Amino acid sequence: MHKQTKAIHTGNFADISGAVMPPIILSTTFERGEDGLSFPSGYMYSRYDNPNRHALEEKLAMLEGGQTCITFASGLTAAMAVFQSLGAGSHLILPDDIYFGVRNIVATLYPHWGLHFSLVDMTDLAQVAQAITPQTKLIWTETPSNPQLKVVDLEGIAKIAKHHQLLSVCDNTWGTPYFQNPLSLGIDIVHHSTTKYLGGHSDILGGALIFKEQGTIAEFIRSYQQVGGAVPSPFDCWLLCRSLATFHARMPIHASNALLLAEFLNQHPQIEKVMYPGLPNNEYHLVAKKQMKNGFGGMLSILVKGGQEKALKLASGLKIFKHATSLGGVESLIEHRKSIEGELSQSPENLLRISVGIEHIDDLIKDFEEGLAKL
Ligand SMILES: *Cc1c(COP(=O)(O)O)cnc(C)c1O
């Protein structure tokens, strides 16, 4: 069966009513068997597991082609579970254009654990290899990256990690399993903020880790979920399963809209630069073509001529694109990154990040035409 079919059916479970779609199981506790010891349903207490969470984890493991999936209350708790599992004093190699929130965690929450890191330009693999120290435990990648859409050669990263016995993680929030499967390129763990495309409607906060192998690392990190309790609620899991049923219907529209909008903006005299790996003149186009399928995703960033002032004016002058943070929903969003990222921000002051929704492309382009004409 194709993943499109499985995304609808995998993990679904029935209840006594014969309901076609799974119910939401809110109960926090589950009954023991007649022997007084066993749990015949496999469930005991909802911090350990819950049927809706189990269904969601099966769907996500299937989508990424992994042996096991662990879901969390947010994308950042999922990242924290990975960092915490490495132990005190570890060194991490992170991409220079890393999602701001992950950088914020390692810079502010873990220094007293001795966790330290190097930020490197991972589009140059030599820099990744050079950054390895005896304390290095992990290479974290993000591709396409947030917000500058740098594309990293995942096979190259996986090879370096294997050679030095390091763990490799790819934050696939922007790539999504529709466009790329890092595990099939040799990466050990896929990280997701399910808040974005997997949720798809800007109404669920969640995170997930999908492991190529069910082994001791996956088991240890699972204890941060089951013992530590960084869990998503049954309702959020149920909503996410519903979102995943339409995942394959939504993603091609995100991608074709993003490409058409990128092409329009790329020839516009008021735009200095369009960052979108689907454009043939983009510096990362060849690597992206090699490792992505079905298109290049629904995210792009632009540099607006005239600095921060014009960029902010454009962001707030659009009608369909809402000026708000986050991404991956059916609705289009635009955001001035520098002003939300604060002090640590490396985003250019005239950068606007665009999450292209699944509205009609003609309406989206017209919105930009009118907004740019008002600058
Ligand atoms: C949003 C985002 C995250 C963080 O996820 P939350 O669900 O907000 O905690 C991590 N990585 C990337 C690339 C993101 O866009």
The ligand as an SDF file (V2000), in Angstrom:
LIG
                    3D

 15 15  0  0  0  0  0  0  0  0999 V2000
    8.4310   25.4860   15.1090 C   0  0  0  0  0  0  0  0  0  0  0  0
    9.6970   24.7370   14.9270 C   0  0  0  0  0  0  0  0  0  0  0  0
   10.2590   24.0230   16.0070 C   0  0  0  0  0  0  0  0  0  0  0  0
    9.6940   24.0890   17.4190 C   0  0  0  0  0  0  0  0  0  0  0  0
    8.5260   23.4040   17.6150 O   0  0  0  0  0  0  0  0  0  0  0  0
    7.3850   23.8130   18.6710 P   0  0  0  0  0  0  0  0  0  0  0  0
    6.2970   22.8610   18.3330 O   0  0  0  0  0  0  0  0  0  0  0  0
    7.0600   25.2550   18.4520 O   0  0  0  0  0  0  0  0  0  0  0  0
    7.9450   23.5830   20.0270 O   0  0  0  0  0  0  0  0  0  0  0  0
   11.4320   23.3020   15.7590 C   0  0  0  0  0  0  0  0  0  0  0  0
   12.0070   23.3040   14.5460 N   0  0  0  0  0  0  0  0  0  0  0  0
   11.4970   23.9760   13.5040 C   0  0  0  0  0  0  0  0  0  0  0  0
   12.1930   23.9230   12.1800 C   0  0  0  0  0  0  0  0  0  0  0  0
   10.3300   24.7100   13.6470 C   0  0  0  0  0  0  0  0  0  0  0  0
    9.8330   25.3970   12.6030 O   0  0  0  0  0  0  0  0  0  0  0  0
  1  2  1  0
  2  3  1  0
  2 14  2  0
  3  4  1  0
  3 10  2  0
  4  5  1  0
  5  6  1  0
  6  7  2  0
  6  8  1  0
  6  9  1  0
 10 11  1  0
 11 12  2  0
 12 13  1  0
 12 14  1  0
 14 15  1  0
M  END
$$$$
